[in-house]
Amino acid sequence: MKIENLSDSASGNRAGTWKRRLRTALYLCGFAGVASVLWAGSLGIDLLSPWAQLSALRPQLNVLVLLLAVVPLWRRRFVISALTLVTALVSTIGMLPPTWGTSGSVSSGSGSIGIAVFNVFADGADLAEIAREIRSADPEVVSLPEASSGYAGKLVDRLARTGDEYVYETDAPLVGDVEPPTRRRTGPYPTSLLVKPELRPEFGTEKVAGSLGTLDAKINGSAVTWHVAAVHPPPPFPGGTSGWRASHSLLEEYCDSEKPFVLAGDFNSTLNQGPMRRLTSNGCTDVGRTAGTGLSTTWPSSLSEFLGITIDHVLVGGSEVGAADYRTVDISGTDHRGLITEVTLPRLN
């Protein structure tokens, strides 16, 4: 009888040991998967699926890992808990520079430019709400990803009724594209750019590349000519990350322009993803980072800002950039929040 009890006890101990080992193995596998996303940039895999997509959620994953670090403490797994905690903290420290920043010093002769970005969701955004935000902020430049020429024209006409004058141009990359554009999974969609006439814009002088609607304007109404481009690179869909990466790469040359160059639009990329990190490391400054607004996210607007991500940006070539204002606004009829900022650029006056 005692022998049988000892045998059953030994079997139970072995089963318990295997269960603990299995739980530990599963935990470590899950931990390794999340860690690969948090460190995807350092590992050189952030341009490949699924890391290209998941790296956009790095802030949220950091919070998740910090919470998971507490779980092993309940079972006195101090080594595992410490490993998880260190991983999350290192990733968080690495994430802070591209998310929170401080306004850089701007040399004398600088000028202030108001810029707004509204992805109108294939002409679906409420025209009256966008017009109201533009009247309130009075930006010199408005970038409208997914806005057809018909939509942009109606917006300009509505603004003109209250004395807010703009001129505009539209790039429709798909020949024969119908207006208003229809929602398609990959586009391409038109992009429109509105500029105040006193800036004397010349549209389409640089032919800024991009597979979705992308166009620029040479600004002649300042003491120094400068360029602004409304951009809309494609999203990193599985199987389409090469086009996503290539479209961002084509923008790198504008980050090192001798004259001020502004890129404004829906980049379909966060500052934690590879293509945007390359733009900011090649001379572009993100205005949101300069303003220190790490929690002001732009997509999707259906979620709270803490749960969202920022894929709409204003980038400026050079490091001497100041941000006097930076905020997001909710707009009906689109899955993006609008972005409104006032940027101080060097060498404009």
C-alpha positions in Angstrom: 0.0 0.0 0.0 2.8 2.4 0.9 4.7 1.5 -2.3 1.6 2.3 -4.3 1.2 5.7 -2.6 4.9 6.5 -3.2 4.5 5.6 -6.9 1.4 7.8 -7.2 3.2 10.6 -5.5 6.2 10.3 -7.7 4.0 10.3 -10.8 2.1 13.4 -9.5 5.4 15.2 -8.9 6.6 14.4 -12.4 3.4 15.6 -13.9 3.5 18.8 -11.9 7.1 19.4 -13.0 6.3 19.0 -16.6 3.3 21.4 -16.3 5.5 24.0 -14.7 8.1 23.5 -17.5 5.4 23.7 -20.1 4.1 26.9 -18.6 7.6 28.4 -18.4 8.3 27.4 -22.0 5.1 28.9 -23.3 5.7 32.1 -21.4 9.3 32.4 -22.7 8.0 31.7 -26.3 5.4 34.5 -26.0 8.0 36.7 -24.4 10.4 36.1 -27.2 7.8 36.9 -29.8 6.9 40.2 -28.1 10.6 41.1 -27.6 11.3 40.5 -31.3 8.7 43.2 -32.0 10.0 45.6 -29.4 13.6 45.2 -30.7 12.7 44.7 -34.4 14.6 47.8 -35.4 17.8 46.7 -33.7 17.4 43.2 -35.1 17.0 44.5 -38.6 13.6 42.8 -39.2 11.3 45.7 -38.9 10.8 46.0 -42.6 9.5 42.4 -42.9 6.0 41.0 -42.1 4.7 40.7 -39.4 7.2 42.9 -37.6 6.6 45.8 -40.0 2.9 45.9 -39.0 3.3 45.1 -35.3 6.1 47.6 -34.6 3.5 50.3 -35.0 2.1 49.1 -31.7 5.3 49.3 -29.8 4.0 51.7 -27.1 1.0 49.5 -26.4 3.2 46.4 -26.4 5.6 48.0 -23.9 2.7 48.6 -21.5 1.6 44.9 -22.0 5.1 43.6 -21.3 5.4 45.7 -18.1 2.1 44.2 -16.9 3.4 40.7 -17.8 6.5 41.3 -15.7 4.3 41.2 -12.6 2.7 37.8 -13.4 5.8 35.6 -12.6 6.2 37.3 -9.2 3.0 35.4 -8.1 4.9 32.2 -8.5 8.2 33.5 -7.3 9.7 33.4 -10.8 12.0 36.3 -10.0 14.5 35.7 -12.8 11.8 35.6 -15.5 10.1 38.7 -14.0 13.4 40.6 -14.0 14.1 39.6 -17.6 10.7 40.7 -18.7 11.0 44.0 -16.8 14.4 44.8 -18.2 13.2 44.1 -21.8 10.3 46.4 -21.4 12.3 49.2 -19.8 15.1 49.1 -22.4 12.5 49.2 -25.2 10.7 52.1 -23.5 13.9 54.1 -23.1 14.6 53.5 -26.8 11.1 54.5 -27.8 11.1 57.9 -25.9 13.4 59.9 -28.2 11.2 59.5 -31.3 8.0 60.0 -29.3 8.7 62.9 -26.9 11.1 65.7 -27.7 11.7 69.4 -27.1 11.5 72.3 -29.5 14.8 72.9 -31.2 16.5 76.3 -31.3 15.7 78.3 -34.4 18.1 80.8 -36.0 17.3 84.4 -36.7 15.4 85.1 -39.8 12.9 82.3 -39.2 9.2 82.4 -40.1 6.1 80.8 -38.9 3.9 78.6 -41.1 0.5 77.1 -40.2 0.0 73.6 -41.6 -3.0 71.2 -41.4 -3.4 67.6 -42.5 -6.8 65.9 -43.0 -7.1 62.5 -44.5 -10.7 62.8 -45.8 -11.3 59.0 -46.2 -12.0 59.1 -50.0 -14.1 62.3 -49.8 -16.0 60.9 -46.8 -15.0 63.5 -44.2 -17.5 66.1 -43.2 -16.8 69.1 -45.3 -18.3 71.6 -42.9 -16.2 70.4 -40.0 -13.0 70.6 -41.9 -13.9 74.1 -43.1 -14.6 75.1 -39.6 -11.2 73.9 -38.3 -9.4 75.6 -41.2 -11.2 78.9 -40.5 -10.3 78.6 -36.8 -6.6 77.7 -37.3 -6.0 79.8 -40.5 -3.2 77.6 -41.8 -1.2 78.7 -44.8 -1.0 75.1 -46.1 -3.6 72.2 -46.0 -2.7 68.7 -47.0 -5.7 66.5 -48.0 -4.8 62.8 -48.5 -7.6 60.9 -50.3 -9.3 64.2 -51.5 -10.4 64.4 -55.1 -10.3 67.6 -57.0 -14.1 67.8 -56.7 -13.9 67.6 -52.9 -11.0 70.1 -52.7 -12.9 72.5 -55.0 -16.0 72.4 -52.8 -13.9 73.0 -49.7 -12.2 76.0 -51.3 -15.5 77.4 -52.4 -16.9 77.0 -48.9 -13.9 78.7 -47.4 -14.1 81.6 -49.9 -17.6 82.5 -48.7 -16.1 83.7 -45.4 -13.1 85.4 -47.1 -10.6 82.5 -46.5 -8.9 82.2 -49.9 -7.0 79.2 -51.0 -5.7 77.8 -54.3 -5.4 74.1 -54.8 -4.1 71.3 -57.0 -4.9 67.5 -57.0 -2.8 64.5 -58.0 -4.9 61.5 -59.1 -2.4 58.7 -59.7 -4.8 56.3 -61.3 -5.6 57.4 -64.9 -9.3 57.6 -65.4 -10.0 57.5 -61.7 -13.6 58.3 -60.9 -14.6 61.1 -58.6 -15.5 60.9 -55.8 -13.0 58.1 -55.2 -14.3 54.8 -54.0 -12.8 53.0 -51.0 -10.4 50.3 -52.2 -8.1 48.3 -50.0 -4.9 49.6 -51.6 -6.0 52.7 -53.5 -4.5 54.5 -55.2 -6.4 57.7 -54.0 -6.1 61.3 -55.1 -4.3 63.8 -52.8 -5.0 67.5 -52.8 -3.0 70.4 -51.6 -4.4 73.8 -50.6 -2.1 76.9 -50.3 -3.0 80.5 -49.6 -2.6 82.6 -52.8 -0.3 85.2 -51.1 2.4 82.5 -50.9 2.4 82.4 -54.7 2.6 78.6 -55.0 3.8 76.8 -58.2 2.3 73.3 -58.0 4.1 70.2 -59.2 7.6 71.6 -59.6 9.5 68.8 -57.8 7.4 65.8 -58.8 7.7 64.2 -55.4 7.4 60.5 -55.8 4.7 58.3 -54.2 2.5 55.5 -55.3 -0.6 57.1 -53.8 -1.5 60.7 -54.6 1.5 62.9 -53.9 2.2 66.5 -55.1 4.3 69.5 -54.1 4.3 73.3 -54.4 7.2 75.7 -54.7 6.4 78.7 -52.4 7.6 82.0 -53.9 5.8 84.4 -51.5 8.6 84.3 -48.9 12.0 86.0 -48.8 13.4 82.5 -49.6 11.7 80.0 -51.8 10.8 76.7 -50.2 8.7 73.6 -51.0 5.8 71.9 -49.4 4.5 68.4 -50.4 1.3 66.6 -49.6 2.3 63.0 -49.4 0.6 59.6 -48.9 2.8 56.5 -49.1 1.0 53.2 -49.2 0.3 51.2 -46.0 2.5 48.1 -45.0 0.0 45.5 -45.9 1.3 41.9 -45.7 3.0 41.2 -49.1 3.2 45.0 -49.8 6.0 46.1 -47.4 8.5 46.5 -50.3 6.3 49.3 -51.8 5.8 50.8 -48.4 9.5 50.9 -47.8 10.3 52.2 -51.3 7.8 55.0 -51.2 9.4 56.3 -48.0 12.9 55.9 -49.4 12.0 58.2 -52.3 11.2 61.0 -49.8 14.7 60.9 -48.1 16.3 63.3 -50.5 13.9 66.1 -49.4 15.0 65.7 -45.8 18.4 67.1 -46.7 17.3 69.9 -49.0 19.3 73.1 -48.9 16.1 75.1 -48.8 13.3 74.5 -46.3 11.2 71.5 -47.4 8.0 70.4 -45.7 6.4 67.0 -46.1 2.8 66.8 -44.7 0.3 64.0 -45.0 -0.6 60.4 -44.1 2.6 58.5 -44.1 1.1 55.2 -43.0 4.0 54.8 -40.7 4.8 55.7 -37.1 8.0 57.1 -35.8 8.8 53.6 -34.3 8.7 52.0 -37.7 11.7 51.6 -40.0 10.9 53.9 -42.9 10.1 56.9 -40.6 13.2 56.3 -38.5 15.2 56.5 -41.7 13.6 59.7 -42.7 14.3 61.3 -39.3 17.8 60.0 -39.3 18.5 61.5 -42.7 17.7 65.1 -41.8 14.0 65.4 -41.4 12.5 66.6 -38.1 9.0 65.4 -37.0 7.0 68.4 -35.7 5.0 66.2 -33.4 8.2 65.0 -31.7 9.5 68.6 -31.5 6.3 69.6 -29.8 6.6 66.7 -27.3 3.1 65.3 -28.0 3.8 61.6 -27.8 0.2 60.7 -26.9 -1.5 62.7 -29.6 -2.3 59.9 -32.0 -4.2 60.2 -35.3 -5.5 56.8 -36.3 -7.9 55.2 -35.9 -10.1 58.0 -34.6 -12.7 55.4 -33.3 -10.2 54.5 -30.5 -9.0 56.7 -27.6 -5.7 58.4 -28.4 -3.8 56.2 -25.9 -4.8 53.1 -28.0 -4.2 54.6 -31.4 -1.0 55.3 -33.4 0.3 58.4 -35.2 0.7 57.9 -38.9 -0.1 61.5 -40.0 2.9 63.7 -39.7 4.5 67.0 -40.7 8.2 66.6 -41.4 10.6 69.4 -42.0 14.0 69.2 -43.6 16.7 70.1 -41.1 17.0 70.3 -37.4 16.4 74.0 -36.8 12.6 73.6 -36.4 10.3 74.9 -33.7 6.7 74.1 -33.1 4.5 76.9 -31.7 1.3 74.7 -31.8 0.5 71.1 -32.4 -2.9 69.4 -31.8 -5.2 66.8 -33.2 -8.9 67.3 -33.9 -11.8 64.8 -34.4 -13.6 65.0 -37.8 -16.8 63.1 -38.7 -16.8 60.7 -41.7 -13.1 59.7 -41.6 -11.0 57.2 -39.6 -8.2 59.8 -39.1 -7.9 62.7 -36.7 -6.9 65.9 -38.3 -3.5 67.4 -37.5 -3.0 71.2 -37.0 0.4 72.7 -36.3 2.3 76.0 -36.5 5.9 75.4 -37.5 8.8 77.9 -37.2 11.2 77.4 -40.1 14.7 78.9 -40.5 15.8 81.2 -43.3 12.3 82.2 -44.4 12.7 85.9 -43.7 
